[in-house]
């Protein structure tokens, strides 16, 4: 059985790890699971525009997947 490997998204992920003690992704084998993906920037600021917040959340998921060596596919 593969051991889990944890990943921290550069930028906001490092702050969340230090303050709340969790990683944004875990990889076991070829499976990646993510958590804590909001629509904030690296300073944990959220846009006043809902559309911008949603777009940022998807960028954050993409960054987290890339950190774990994965992508949308």
Backbone as ProteinMPNN parsed JSONL, in Angstrom:
{"seq_chain_A": "XXXXXXXXXXXXXXXXXXXXXXXXXXXXXXXXXXXXXXXXXXXXXXXXXXXXXXXXXXXXXXXXXXXXXXXXX", "coords_chain_A": {"N_chain_A": [[0.836, -1.183, 0.0], [0.497, 2.21, -0.816], [2.047, 5.02, 0.754], [0.629, 7.985, 2.18], [1.207, 11.205, 0.744], [1.697, 14.525, 1.507], [0.76, 17.828, 0.416], [1.457, 21.293, 0.064], [0.115, 24.205, -1.096], [2.006, 26.647, -2.757], [2.417, 29.945, -1.431], [-0.577, 31.019, -0.27], [-1.084, 28.537, 0.915], [1.07, 27.853, 2.561], [0.758, 29.642, 4.635], [-1.742, 28.815, 5.644], [-1.057, 26.248, 6.493], [0.741, 26.837, 8.577], [-0.923, 28.317, 10.327], [-3.303, 26.817, 10.67], [-2.676, 24.171, 10.494], [-2.984, 22.255, 8.36], [-2.815, 20.573, 5.172], [-3.299, 21.311, 1.692], [-3.592, 19.291, -0.12], [-3.505, 15.743, -0.582], [-1.791, 12.887, -1.652], [-2.185, 9.614, -2.648], [-0.841, 6.933, -4.039], [-1.947, 7.105, -7.311], [-3.965, 8.853, -6.861], [-5.324, 11.981, -6.041], [-6.446, 14.079, -3.517], [-8.107, 17.043, -2.613], [-8.421, 19.86, -0.361], [-9.911, 22.642, 1.36], [-10.088, 24.736, -0.589], [-10.545, 27.806, -1.421], [-11.809, 30.96, -2.741], [-9.695, 32.841, -2.504], [-6.831, 35.106, -2.508], [-3.196, 35.045, -2.352], [-2.827, 36.442, -0.014], [-4.982, 35.786, 1.445], [-7.225, 37.266, 0.853], [-10.48, 38.019, -0.311], [-12.16, 38.621, -3.308], [-14.507, 41.245, -4.005], [-16.203, 40.777, -6.056], [-18.303, 38.234, -7.07], [-17.977, 36.602, -9.329], [-15.228, 36.899, -9.825], [-14.234, 35.786, -7.47], [-15.053, 33.11, -7.717], [-13.642, 32.378, -10.043], [-11.041, 32.651, -9.053], [-11.044, 30.638, -7.114], [-11.097, 28.335, -8.717], [-8.615, 28.667, -9.994], [-7.006, 28.338, -7.761], [-7.502, 25.645, -7.103], [-6.384, 24.471, -9.37], [-3.671, 25.236, -9.044], [-3.075, 23.857, -6.687], [-3.466, 21.187, -7.464], [-1.4, 21.038, -9.381], [0.824, 21.347, -7.728], [0.799, 18.898, -6.485], [1.531, 17.327, -8.557], [-0.427, 16.808, -10.423], [-3.327, 17.355, -12.549], [-6.227, 18.871, -14.099], [-7.058, 16.905, -15.835]], "CA_chain_A": [[0.0, 0.0, 0.0], [1.242, 3.463, -0.895], [1.916, 5.93, 1.88], [0.151, 9.299, 1.755], [2.157, 12.305, 0.633], [0.94, 15.757, 1.675], [1.24, 18.948, -0.387], [1.051, 22.629, 0.475], [0.141, 25.13, -2.215], [2.853, 27.813, -2.487], [1.658, 31.175, -1.176], [-1.559, 30.929, 0.811], [-1.035, 27.227, 1.563], [2.064, 27.878, 3.628], [0.135, 30.364, 5.763], [-2.778, 27.955, 6.222], [-0.386, 25.17, 7.214], [1.277, 27.383, 9.824], [-1.97, 28.797, 11.232], [-4.387, 25.868, 10.914], [-2.073, 22.838, 10.54], [-3.446, 21.284, 7.373], [-2.323, 20.685, 3.8], [-4.372, 21.433, 0.722], [-3.727, 18.088, -0.942], [-2.841, 14.503, -0.205], [-1.713, 11.959, -2.784], [-1.933, 8.215, -2.324], [-0.767, 6.3, -5.354], [-2.225, 8.08, -8.365], [-5.166, 9.594, -6.473], [-5.086, 13.232, -5.322], [-7.628, 14.697, -2.927], [-7.832, 18.407, -2.182], [-9.308, 20.435, 0.662], [-9.65, 24.041, 1.69], [-9.849, 25.533, -1.783], [-11.456, 28.945, -1.506], [-11.551, 31.955, -3.777], [-8.835, 33.895, -1.964], [-5.503, 35.258, -3.093], [-2.137, 34.591, -1.448], [-2.967, 37.151, 1.256], [-6.274, 35.321, 1.956], [-8.24, 38.278, 0.577], [-11.504, 37.562, -1.254], [-12.671, 39.689, -4.155], [-15.904, 41.626, -3.803], [-16.944, 40.243, -7.199], [-18.527, 36.79, -6.966], [-17.372, 35.959, -10.503], [-13.777, 36.865, -9.604], [-13.984, 34.835, -6.39], [-15.2, 31.762, -8.28], [-12.503, 32.154, -10.948], [-9.855, 32.46, -8.214], [-11.139, 29.314, -6.489], [-10.666, 27.35, -9.708], [-7.156, 28.812, -10.149], [-6.384, 27.747, -6.57], [-7.554, 24.183, -7.261], [-5.392, 24.129, -10.39], [-2.344, 25.374, -8.422], [-2.905, 22.774, -5.728], [-3.265, 19.957, -8.243], [-0.06, 21.093, -9.981], [1.781, 21.112, -6.638], [0.803, 17.454, -6.231], [1.904, 16.634, -9.784], [-1.653, 16.398, -11.121], [-4.021, 18.404, -13.28], [-7.657, 18.641, -14.28], [-7.289, 15.658, -16.559]], "C_chain_A": [[0.879, 1.244, 0.0], [1.0, 4.326, 0.337], [1.418, 7.284, 1.379], [1.286, 10.315, 1.725], [1.342, 13.593, 0.64], [1.601, 16.905, 0.927], [0.645, 20.251, 0.115], [1.194, 23.548, -0.734], [1.047, 26.308, -1.879], [1.992, 29.069, -2.313], [0.719, 30.977, -0.003], [-1.493, 29.605, 1.567], [-0.053, 27.171, 2.711], [1.499, 28.573, 4.87], [-0.925, 29.494, 6.446], [-2.165, 26.784, 6.988], [0.11, 25.67, 8.571], [0.182, 27.747, 10.815], [-2.996, 27.724, 11.612], [-3.951, 24.403, 10.836], [-2.721, 21.826, 9.581], [-2.856, 21.583, 6.007], [-3.516, 20.746, 2.856], [-4.568, 20.182, -0.115], [-2.991, 16.921, -0.312], [-2.9, 13.579, -1.42], [-1.386, 10.58, -2.242], [-1.978, 7.456, -3.638], [-0.973, 7.343, -6.43], [-3.487, 8.897, -8.088], [-4.777, 10.825, -5.652], [-6.417, 13.746, -4.794], [-7.231, 16.064, -2.401], [-8.819, 18.832, -1.103], [-8.976, 21.913, 0.8], [-9.383, 24.936, 0.51], [-10.9, 26.632, -1.901], [-11.039, 29.903, -2.598], [-10.708, 33.114, -3.292], [-7.516, 33.968, -2.706], [-4.459, 34.813, -2.066], [-2.154, 35.295, -0.095], [-4.286, 36.813, 1.953], [-7.365, 36.382, 1.846], [-9.196, 37.732, -0.481], [-12.048, 38.764, -2.003], [-14.121, 40.005, -3.807], [-16.789, 41.091, -4.924], [-17.073, 38.722, -7.055], [-17.879, 36.052, -8.133], [-15.861, 35.848, -10.344], [-13.411, 35.866, -8.506], [-14.062, 33.399, -6.898], [-14.028, 31.427, -9.191], [-11.23, 31.902, -10.144], [-9.876, 31.091, -7.551], [-10.687, 28.23, -7.467], [-9.17, 27.448, -9.979], [-6.437, 28.172, -8.958], [-6.404, 26.22, -6.637], [-6.49, 23.747, -8.255], [-3.969, 24.203, -9.827], [-2.076, 24.215, -7.471], [-2.688, 21.448, -6.438], [-1.856, 19.918, -8.829], [1.015, 20.831, -8.927], [1.917, 19.619, -6.342], [1.146, 16.65, -7.481], [0.721, 16.14, -10.583], [-2.231, 17.586, -11.881], [-5.489, 18.048, -13.412], [-7.941, 17.321, -14.968], [-7.206, 14.475, -15.639]], "O_chain_A": [[1.874, 1.32, 0.721], [-0.101, 4.359, 0.888], [1.752, 7.688, 0.265], [2.195, 10.29, 2.556], [0.398, 13.735, -0.137], [2.825, 16.964, 0.808], [-0.511, 20.308, 0.535], [2.271, 23.652, -1.321], [0.885, 26.918, -0.822], [0.965, 29.224, -2.974], [1.163, 30.788, 1.129], [-1.819, 29.562, 2.754], [-0.31, 26.517, 3.722], [1.734, 28.146, 6.001], [-0.997, 29.442, 7.674], [-2.697, 26.373, 8.02], [-0.078, 25.006, 9.59], [0.332, 27.516, 12.014], [-3.5, 27.715, 12.735], [-4.751, 23.499, 11.079], [-2.972, 20.68, 9.956], [-2.449, 22.71, 5.725], [-4.609, 20.286, 3.188], [-5.607, 20.026, -0.756], [-1.994, 17.09, 0.391], [-3.912, 13.5, -2.116], [-0.437, 10.403, -1.479], [-3.028, 7.352, -4.272], [-0.267, 8.351, -6.47], [-4.013, 9.556, -8.985], [-4.007, 10.73, -4.696], [-7.396, 13.837, -5.535], [-6.159, 16.232, -1.819], [-9.894, 18.252, -0.95], [-7.901, 22.367, 0.408], [-8.53, 25.819, 0.592], [-11.997, 26.412, -2.414], [-10.044, 29.688, -3.291], [-10.983, 34.263, -3.639], [-7.126, 33.047, -3.424], [-4.812, 34.261, -1.023], [-1.563, 34.804, 0.867], [-4.666, 37.463, 2.926], [-8.308, 36.402, 2.636], [-8.776, 37.066, -1.427], [-12.358, 39.796, -1.407], [-14.868, 39.13, -3.367], [-18.002, 40.967, -4.75], [-16.072, 38.015, -6.935], [-17.293, 34.987, -7.941], [-15.274, 34.822, -10.688], [-12.395, 35.178, -8.604], [-13.227, 32.567, -6.544], [-13.481, 30.326, -9.125], [-10.428, 31.041, -10.506], [-8.833, 30.446, -7.435], [-9.97, 27.307, -7.08], [-8.514, 26.425, -10.174], [-5.391, 27.543, -9.121], [-5.425, 25.573, -6.267], [-5.776, 22.773, -8.02], [-3.151, 23.325, -10.102], [-0.978, 23.659, -7.455], [-1.815, 20.671, -6.05], [-1.191, 18.883, -8.78], [2.009, 20.163, -9.211], [2.995, 19.136, -5.996], [1.061, 15.422, -7.468], [0.833, 15.172, -11.336], [-1.679, 18.686, -11.85], [-5.936, 17.028, -12.887], [-8.963, 16.689, -14.703], [-7.375, 13.337, -16.078]]}, "name": "protein", "num_of_chains": 1, "seq": "XXXXXXXXXXXXXXXXXXXXXXXXXXXXXXXXXXXXXXXXXXXXXXXXXXXXXXXXXXXXXXXXXXXXXXXXX"}
